[in-house]
Each structure stands twice: as structure tokens, then as C-alpha cells.
Amino acid sequence: MITGELKSKVDRIWDTMWSGGISNPLSVIEQLTYLLFIKRLDELHTLRENKAARTKKPITEPVFTPTQDGLRWSRFKDSAPEKMFETVRDDVFPFIKSLGQTGDEAGEGGGSTYSHHMKNAIFMMPTPRVLANVVDQLDSIDMADSDTKGDLYEYMLGKIASAGQNGQFRTPRHIIKLMVEMTAPTPKDVICDPACGTAGFLVAASEYLRSQHGDAIYKTAAARLRFNEGTFHGYDFDDTMLRIGSMNMLLHGVENPDIRRRDSLAQADEDDAERYSLILANPPFAGSLDYETTAKDLLQIVKTKKTELLFLALFLRLLQIGGRAAVIVPDGVLFGSSKAHKALRKSLVEDQKLDAVISMPSGVFKPYAGVSTAILFFTKTNSGGTEDVWFYDMQADGFSLDDKRTPQPDKSDLPDILNRWQNRKSEAKRQRTDRSFLVPKADIADNSYDLSLNRYKEDVYEAVEYDSPQEILSRLAALEDEIAKGQRELEEMLE
């Protein structure tokens, strides 16, 4: 858990960057990401130096050659600002960019996915003074604990206060955590987020696996390799997001996830078809695509230009038989009346196994957006299997639903959602007036496969008895008499 002191240090670093002229939050995070990577490379090299000293053997796989010693964080951090600026801009930055381009390996750091997304990176530190100040502040933070590194980065990402392009915005951490806990990943899962952004879903899944299956994922060298390189997969077409997401995974202890540049809706890749056993995603909702720029295999599943429907079609293509998905969709997907909307919902209910629909309040994504959303849980079967669909009416998520999103831990439905999901067999006894309930497949089919909560939830209205009009008029007359009497008395006093 990030401490108040650490938050203050990050805030001061942020203010230094901001006052120095880097005003775009994503640019601030990206520049800090580069510096964290440079610092990490030096830490890795130091570890290998220490191991070589203990074993009295030559250092294996050094990050830096003897001629590159001056590029190490521990060497340039105490330089004069002007000298440090020249070193980082002219030598260190080209060095870290070359790691991903030349095939050079720097073990966990240089050979990571992150290093391969450095080709288009731009050094934006405005002045020697700003760089020296930020380096000094970062150096004062003890990041020996991997949890601290991850928490620090998560806090930085949480400071993104405006939506990105193409409908991108950051999914709240507690909503991600709920979705991961409900899908309960196992070490056998191959997990994908086809619109990964900052890799929040993949990070949360890795943390769940470590906490619930730590012994299994670290039991053997093969298990560790599978966890670090074969479990987590993410796509994005934004190079900045790829760098930030890769570093997020790296700082959370996943050394080499498969995070690739790809326009998921435009590129069909047969190697990825039916490859994944779990999809966790919050894809972009905004906009529509031309048929010419959309992967033809997706259009075969659903003929539409709507990105939210195309992403659902993509999830079905990527999932293995038996694979499951937890994805956030705008409410329009649940009740849209177009042919594509109805066909996709019918497919989820009749051809696959639709497990649950959780309706979320519209304030969950503020201040980014006020759109109403829901979480869909489904399993790919290609042979049906839907019997009852579990609905939950989330009314509070532990934060105020205005732009401030003030923490309100005593007002959260999330623990109840998880508990009822894990014991959902008992939900059959619940009435449709309750917060959660089961709806038989036949009822959904009878309602044209409408999945909106309000279609099935029943409201209870309390009978309210009102006085008769005669009684109300009588009371009004009495009040008027009393007012007139008071007015006469006041007039007499003034005479």
C-alpha cells in the first residue's frame, strides 16, 4: 500500500515536471518511465556485479560494458546538472533505445518487452535543472521492494486526469480487481486484454495469481518462465501506451509479457484465434469504423461499424472453447435495437454461455466520462449452455459518483457482489425486487434478448394515503382565516 510520504514525493516530482513545462500527464508519466527504466538497468547490473564478486567469476550478461560505465544511474546521478543533461540526452537515452532495436540483451531489463517499444521514444526533459531535480527526487525513493515500485507507478497512473484519444480512459482499479476476483485466474490460464492501455487488467491478474497461486507459479523454472513470458498478452496501437503498459508490468514483477502493437479490430491474426482462456478488457466505446478498415473475420461474426460490438466479436474469436471473459460495455450494447445488437446478444445467450450482467452506476468512470456501463461475464462454448443469467444492480462502488470521486468505503456493493457471485446457486431464491437475482434464459429470449437490468427488475412501490381534497381545502380555509386575523391585529397596532 502506498504511503502518504511516498505520495508526497511523487506529487513533488510531478509538480517539478509540470512547472518545467511538461503539462501533458501522459508525457510526464512517459518521461518518468524512462528514468525508472534507466535506474532499473543500473540495479540489475549491480546485482550481477555482486553475484560475480561472491562467486569470484566474471560477470555474466552485463547490462553495461566497461566503456559504458558512465551511463549508469549511480554514476551520472551526482553530476552537475548540465553534465547530467548532456549524458542522459546524448548517451543514456540512445543506449536504452538501442536495447530494443539491436537485439542486445540486458537480461530482465534490456530483453524485456518494454525495451522493444523504445524505438519511437522521445527525450522531453526541458532543462538540466528539471532533470537534475527529478533524478535527485527519484533517487531518494527506496524502491528495493517490488511492491513499492508497483504502487508508485499505479499512483502515477492514477494522476491521469483527462481522457485519451479514441475513447481511451483508465479503468478504476477497484473495478478491475472485482472483475479479476470474479474470474479467478489460475496458473493454467493464458490471459489477454486486446485494448490493454496501461495494462491495468494484466497487472491485477498477475497480482491475483501471485497471492492465490504463488507456490505454483514459482515452483519450477518452467513455471516461472510461463508466468513471466507465456501468461499475459496485450494489444494496443498507441506506442506511448505500449511503453507505459510494459513498464507497469515490469515494475509489478512480470519480466517479459507479450505486449504488442496492433490495431485489434483491423488486423486479423490466425495465430491468435482461439488462443486465450481468459479475456479481461474495457475496450474503447467511441466511434465507428469503415467496413474496409475492419478485419473481415469480425464482420463475419457481426456486420456492424460499432467498435463496442466489434470488440465483443473479437473476444469470441480470441477465446478458446471453454474460455471465459469479463468485459465492460456501454449500456447501449444491452438494449440496442439494431440488427447487429440483437444478433450479438442472441449469440451470447444461445450459442455461448452468458453468465452474468452487472449494471454499474454512471458515475463509476467520472471524471473521465459519465456513460452508463455494465460488466458482461460469458464463457465461449459454441454450443450454448445458458440456463440462468445472474443480474446485479450495483448502486455504489465505494466512491462518490460525482467528479470528485471521494472515497466512501462504507458505501460499496463490491464485497456483496463477489460474495453472491461465489455463492450464486443460492441466488435462485432471490426475488426480482432484490439487488441481485437470476433470470431464466427463456425470459431473456421472450424479451428479444434484451439484457438491460430494468427489463427484469421489479420495483416495489409503497402505498401512500393522502387526505381527501375536502380536508385539504378545509385546512387551507382555516389558515387563510388565521392569516386574515393576524393582519387585522397588525393594522390595529399601527393606527
C-alpha positions in Angstrom: 0.0 0.0 0.0 1.4 3.4 -1.0 2.2 5.6 2.0 1.4 9.3 2.4 5.1 10.1 2.4 5.6 8.3 -1.0 2.5 10.1 -2.4 4.0 13.4 -1.3 7.3 12.6 -3.0 5.6 11.6 -6.3 3.5 14.8 -6.1 6.6 16.9 -5.8 8.2 15.1 -8.7 5.0 15.7 -10.7 5.0 19.4 -9.8 8.6 19.7 -10.8 7.9 18.3 -14.3 4.7 20.4 -14.6 6.4 23.7 -13.7 9.3 22.8 -16.0 6.9 22.8 -19.0 5.7 19.2 -19.4 2.0 19.7 -18.9 0.6 16.6 -20.6 0.0 13.9 -17.9 0.9 11.1 -20.3 4.1 12.8 -21.2 5.0 13.3 -17.6 4.5 9.6 -16.9 6.4 8.6 -20.0 9.4 10.6 -19.1 9.4 9.3 -15.6 9.0 5.8 -17.0 12.3 6.2 -19.0 14.1 7.4 -15.9 12.8 4.4 -13.9 13.9 2.1 -16.6 17.4 3.6 -16.6 17.6 3.3 -12.8 16.4 -0.3 -13.0 19.1 -1.2 -15.6 21.8 0.0 -13.1 20.2 -2.0 -10.3 20.3 -5.2 -12.5 23.9 -4.6 -13.4 24.8 -4.1 -9.7 23.1 -7.3 -8.8 25.2 -9.2 -11.4 28.4 -7.4 -10.2 27.6 -8.6 -6.6 27.0 -12.1 -7.8 30.2 -12.2 -9.7 32.1 -10.9 -6.6 30.6 -13.6 -4.5 31.3 -16.4 -6.9 34.7 -14.9 -8.0 33.7 -15.4 -11.6 33.4 -12.9 -14.4 30.1 -11.0 -14.6 27.6 -12.8 -16.9 25.3 -10.9 -19.2 26.4 -7.4 -18.1 24.0 -4.6 -18.9 26.8 -2.2 -19.4 30.2 -2.8 -20.9 33.3 -1.2 -19.3 33.2 1.6 -21.8 29.5 2.3 -20.9 30.1 2.6 -17.2 29.3 6.3 -17.3 25.8 5.6 -18.5 24.8 4.0 -15.2 22.4 5.8 -12.9 24.7 5.6 -10.0 27.4 7.3 -12.0 25.6 10.2 -13.5 23.2 11.0 -10.7 25.7 13.1 -8.8 26.9 15.0 -11.8 26.4 18.7 -12.3 23.0 19.4 -13.9 24.5 20.5 -17.3 26.8 17.5 -17.5 24.0 15.1 -16.4 21.7 16.5 -19.0 24.2 16.0 -21.8 25.0 12.5 -20.6 21.3 11.4 -20.5 20.3 13.1 -23.7 23.3 12.2 -25.8 24.4 8.9 -24.4 22.0 7.2 -22.0 18.8 7.8 -23.9 20.3 6.5 -27.3 21.6 3.5 -25.3 18.2 2.4 -23.9 16.6 3.0 -27.3 19.2 0.7 -28.9 18.4 -2.1 -26.5 15.1 -2.9 -28.3 16.5 -2.4 -31.8 19.8 -4.2 -31.9 18.7 -7.4 -30.1 21.1 -6.6 -27.3 20.0 -8.4 -24.1 20.2 -6.9 -20.7 18.5 -9.7 -19.0 15.3 -8.8 -17.3 15.5 -5.2 -18.4 17.0 -4.9 -21.8 15.5 -8.1 -23.1 12.0 -7.2 -21.8 9.0 -6.3 -23.9 9.4 -2.8 -22.7 12.8 -2.4 -24.3 11.3 -3.3 -27.7 8.9 -0.4 -27.6 11.6 2.3 -27.2 12.2 2.9 -30.9 10.0 6.0 -31.1 10.6 7.3 -27.6 11.4 11.0 -27.3 13.5 12.6 -24.6 11.5 15.7 -23.5 13.2 16.9 -20.3 13.2 20.6 -20.9 16.2 21.8 -18.9 19.2 20.5 -16.9 17.7 21.9 -13.7 14.5 19.9 -14.2 16.3 16.7 -15.0 18.7 17.0 -12.1 15.8 17.8 -9.7 13.7 14.8 -10.8 16.7 12.4 -10.7 17.5 13.6 -7.2 13.9 13.1 -6.0 13.6 9.6 -7.7 16.9 8.5 -6.1 15.6 9.4 -2.7 12.7 6.9 -3.0 13.6 3.4 -1.8 12.4 1.1 -4.5 14.1 -2.1 -3.3 10.7 -3.6 -2.6 8.9 -4.6 -5.8 5.6 -3.7 -4.2 6.8 -0.2 -3.7 7.7 0.1 -7.4 4.3 -1.1 -8.5 2.4 1.1 -6.0 4.4 4.1 -7.1 3.7 3.5 -10.7 0.0 2.9 -10.0 -0.2 6.1 -8.1 1.4 8.0 -11.1 -1.1 6.4 -13.5 -3.9 7.5 -11.2 -2.9 11.1 -11.8 -4.0 10.9 -15.4 -7.0 13.3 -15.2 -8.3 13.5 -18.7 -9.5 11.0 -21.3 -7.1 10.0 -24.0 -7.8 9.7 -27.7 -10.3 7.4 -29.3 -12.3 6.9 -26.1 -9.5 5.6 -24.0 -9.7 6.2 -20.3 -8.3 4.4 -17.3 -10.5 1.8 -15.7 -10.8 2.3 -11.9 -8.5 -0.1 -10.0 -11.2 -1.4 -7.7 -13.5 -2.3 -10.7 -10.6 -4.2 -12.3 -9.9 -6.0 -9.0 -13.5 -7.1 -8.8 -13.5 -8.5 -12.3 -10.3 -10.4 -11.7 -11.5 -11.9 -8.5 -14.8 -12.9 -10.1 -13.0 -14.7 -12.9 -10.4 -16.2 -10.5 -7.4 -16.8 -12.9 -5.3 -19.9 -12.4 -1.7 -20.7 -13.4 -3.0 -22.6 -16.4 -4.8 -19.5 -17.9 -3.5 -17.6 -20.9 -4.8 -14.1 -20.3 -5.4 -11.4 -22.9 -6.5 -7.7 -23.0 -6.9 -6.7 -26.7 -7.1 -3.0 -25.7 -4.6 -3.0 -22.8 -3.7 0.7 -22.5 -1.7 0.9 -19.2 -2.1 -2.9 -18.7 -4.2 -2.5 -15.5 -6.1 -5.7 -16.1 -3.0 -7.7 -16.7 -1.3 -6.2 -13.7 -4.3 -7.1 -11.4 -4.4 -10.6 -12.8 -0.6 -11.1 -12.1 -1.1 -9.9 -8.5 -4.1 -12.3 -8.1 -2.0 -15.2 -9.3 0.9 -14.3 -7.0 -1.4 -14.0 -4.0 -3.5 -17.1 -4.7 -1.1 -19.4 -6.5 2.3 -18.2 -5.6 3.7 -21.6 -4.9 2.6 -23.0 -8.3 3.9 -20.1 -10.4 7.3 -20.1 -8.8 7.6 -23.9 -8.2 9.9 -24.7 -11.2 12.0 -22.7 -13.7 9.4 -23.7 -16.4 6.5 -22.4 -14.3 8.4 -19.1 -13.7 9.1 -18.8 -17.4 5.5 -19.4 -18.2 4.3 -16.8 -15.7 6.8 -14.2 -17.0 6.5 -14.8 -20.7 3.5 -17.0 -21.6 0.7 -15.9 -19.4 0.0 -12.2 -20.2 -0.8 -10.8 -23.6 -1.9 -7.3 -24.5 -2.5 -5.3 -27.7 -2.6 -1.5 -28.3 -2.0 0.7 -31.2 -0.7 3.6 -29.2 3.1 3.5 -28.8 3.0 5.6 -25.6 0.5 3.2 -24.0 2.7 0.2 -25.0 5.7 1.7 -23.3 3.7 2.7 -20.2 1.9 -0.6 -20.0 5.0 -2.7 -20.5 6.8 -0.7 -17.7 3.7 -1.2 -15.5 4.1 -5.0 -15.9 7.8 -4.9 -15.4 7.6 -2.9 -12.1 4.9 -5.3 -10.9 7.3 -8.3 -11.4 6.3 -9.6 -14.8 9.5 -9.5 -16.7 8.6 -10.2 -20.3 4.8 -10.1 -21.1 3.6 -10.3 -24.7 2.5 -6.7 -25.2 2.3 -5.8 -28.9 1.4 -3.0 -31.2 -1.8 -4.0 -33.0 -5.0 -2.4 -34.1 -7.1 -5.3 -32.8 -10.2 -4.5 -35.0 -8.2 -4.0 -38.2 -5.7 -6.9 -38.1 -6.7 -10.5 -38.3 -4.1 -12.9 -36.9 -4.9 -16.5 -37.3 -2.2 -17.4 -34.7 -4.3 -15.7 -32.0 -7.6 -17.3 -32.9 -8.9 -19.4 -30.0 -5.6 -18.9 -28.2 -6.7 -17.4 -24.9 -8.5 -18.9 -21.9 -9.4 -15.6 -20.2 -10.1 -12.1 -21.6 -10.3 -9.1 -19.3 -11.0 -5.8 -21.1 -12.5 -2.4 -21.2 -12.3 -1.6 -24.9 -12.8 1.9 -26.4 -16.5 2.7 -26.8 -16.3 5.8 -29.0 -16.6 5.9 -32.7 -17.3 3.5 -35.6 -15.1 2.0 -38.3 -15.5 1.6 -42.0 -16.1 -1.9 -43.3 -12.9 -1.5 -45.4 -10.7 -1.0 -42.3 -12.3 -3.7 -40.2 -11.0 -7.3 -40.1 -13.1 -9.4 -42.4 -13.4 -12.3 -39.9 -15.0 -10.0 -37.3 -17.6 -8.8 -39.9 -18.5 -12.4 -40.4 -19.4 -12.7 -36.8 -21.4 -9.4 -36.7 -22.0 -7.0 -39.5 -21.5 -3.6 -37.9 -19.4 -0.5 -37.7 -19.8 0.0 -33.9 -16.5 -0.6 -32.1 -18.1 -1.9 -28.9 -19.8 -4.7 -30.9 -16.8 -5.4 -33.0 -14.7 -5.9 -29.8 -17.2 -8.4 -28.5 -16.9 -10.3 -31.8 -13.1 -10.1 -31.4 -13.3 -11.6 -27.9 -15.3 -14.5 -29.2 -12.7 -15.1 -31.9 -9.8 -15.0 -29.5 -11.2 -17.2 -26.8 -10.6 -21.0 -26.6 -13.6 -23.3 -26.3 -14.3 -23.1 -22.5 -12.5 -19.8 -22.3 -14.2 -17.0 -20.2 -14.4 -13.3 -20.4 -15.2 -10.3 -18.2 -15.6 -7.2 -20.2 -17.0 -3.7 -19.7 -19.6 -2.5 -22.3 -21.7 0.6 -22.6 -25.4 0.2 -21.7 -26.4 0.5 -25.4 -24.9 -2.9 -26.0 -27.5 -4.4 -23.6 -30.6 -3.0 -25.2 -29.6 -1.6 -28.7 -32.3 -2.3 -31.3 -30.2 -2.6 -34.4 -29.9 -5.9 -36.2 -26.2 -6.2 -35.1 -27.0 -5.5 -31.4 -29.8 -8.2 -31.3 -27.7 -10.7 -33.2 -24.7 -10.4 -30.9 -26.8 -10.7 -27.8 -28.7 -13.6 -29.2 -25.4 -15.3 -29.9 -24.1 -14.7 -26.4 -27.3 -16.3 -24.9 -28.0 -19.1 -27.4 -24.6 -20.0 -28.8 -22.4 -19.3 -25.8 -22.9 -19.3 -22.1 -23.8 -15.9 -20.7 -23.1 -16.0 -17.0 -23.8 -12.5 -15.6 -24.6 -8.9 -16.2 -23.6 -6.3 -13.6 -25.1 -2.9 -14.1 -22.9 -0.1 -12.9 -23.9 3.5 -12.0 -23.0 6.2 -14.4 -20.5 7.9 -12.1 -18.0 5.0 -12.0 -15.9 6.4 -14.8 -16.0 10.1 -13.7 -14.2 12.4 -14.2 -13.3 10.8 -17.5 -16.9 10.1 -18.7 -20.4 9.9 -17.4 -21.5 7.0 -19.6 -23.6 4.2 -18.0 -21.8 0.8 -18.3 -22.2 -2.8 -17.4 -19.8 -5.8 -16.9 -20.6 -8.9 -19.0 -19.3 -12.3 -17.9 -19.5 -15.1 -20.5 -18.0 -18.4 -21.5 -17.3 -19.4 -25.0 -18.8 -22.8 -25.8 -20.1 -22.6 -29.4 -22.8 -25.0 -28.3 -24.9 -22.9 -25.9 -25.2 -23.6 -22.2 -27.0 -20.5 -20.9 -29.6 -21.6 -18.3 -30.0 -18.6 -16.0 -28.2 -15.2 -16.2 -27.2 -13.5 -13.0 -28.1 -9.8 -12.8 -26.7 -7.4 -10.1 -27.8 -3.8 -9.7 -24.6 -2.1 -8.4 -25.6 1.2 -6.9 -22.4 2.2 -5.1 -18.7 1.3 -5.7 -17.1 2.8 -2.6 -16.7 6.3 -4.0 -18.9 9.3 -4.5 -20.5 9.3 -8.0 -19.6 12.9 -8.8 -16.4 14.3 -10.5 -14.5 14.3 -7.2 -14.9 10.6 -6.6 -14.4 10.9 -2.8 -13.7 7.6 -1.1 -16.8 6.2 0.7 -15.7 2.7 1.9 -18.9 2.2 3.9 -20.9 2.6 0.7 -19.7 -0.2 -1.6 -21.6 -3.1 -3.2 -18.4 -4.7 -4.4 -17.9 -7.2 -1.4 -21.6 -8.2 -1.7 -21.2 -8.7 -5.5 -18.2 -11.0 -5.0 -19.8 -12.9 -2.2 -23.0 -13.5 -4.0 -21.2 -14.5 -7.2 -19.2 -17.1 -5.4 -22.4 -18.5 -3.9 -24.7 -17.8 -6.8 -26.5 -21.2 -6.5 -28.4 -19.7 -3.6 -29.4 -16.7 -5.7 -32.3 -18.8 -7.2 -34.4 -17.9 -4.2 -34.0 -14.2 -4.6 -36.8 -12.1 -5.9 -36.5 -9.6 -8.7 -37.1 -6.9 -6.3 -33.7 -7.7 -4.7 -30.3 -6.2 -5.6 -29.4 -9.4 -7.4 -31.4 -12.2 -9.0 -31.4 -14.9 -11.7 -33.3 -14.7 -14.9 -34.1 -17.8 -16.9 -32.9 -18.0 -20.5 -36.5 -18.3 -21.7 -37.4 -14.9 -20.2 -34.5 -13.3 -21.9 -35.4 -14.8 -25.3 -39.0 -13.6 -24.8 -37.7 -10.1 -24.4 -35.8 -10.1 -27.7 -32.6 -10.9 -25.8 -32.6 -7.5 -24.1 -30.0 -7.6 -21.3 -30.8 -4.4 -19.5 -31.4 -4.7 -15.8 -34.6 -2.6 -15.9 -36.2 -5.1 -18.2 -36.3 -7.7 -15.5 -36.0 -5.9 -12.2 -39.3 -5.3 -10.3 -39.8 -2.2 -8.2 -41.9 -2.3 -5.1 -44.0 0.8 -4.5 -45.3 1.7 -1.1 -48.9 2.8 -1.0 -49.2 6.3 0.2 -52.6 7.6 1.5 -53.4 11.3 1.0 -56.1 13.3 2.7 -59.3 14.0 0.7 -59.5 17.2 -1.3 -62.2 18.4 1.1 -60.0 18.0 4.1 -57.1 19.8 2.4 -59.4 22.7 1.4 -60.8 23.0 4.9 -57.3 23.3 6.3 -56.4 26.0 3.7 -59.5 27.9 4.7 -58.6 27.8 8.4 -55.1 29.0 7.6 -56.4 31.9 5.5 -58.7 32.9 8.4 -55.8 32.8 10.8 -53.7 35.0 8.4 -56.5 37.5 8.0 -57.0 37.7 11.7 -53.3 38.4 12.2 -53.3 41.0 9.5 -56.2 42.9 11.2 -54.5 42.8 14.6 -51.3 44.3 13.0 -53.4 47.0 11.3 -55.0 48.0 14.7 -51.5 48.2 16.3 -50.4 50.7 13.6 -53.4 53.0 13.9 
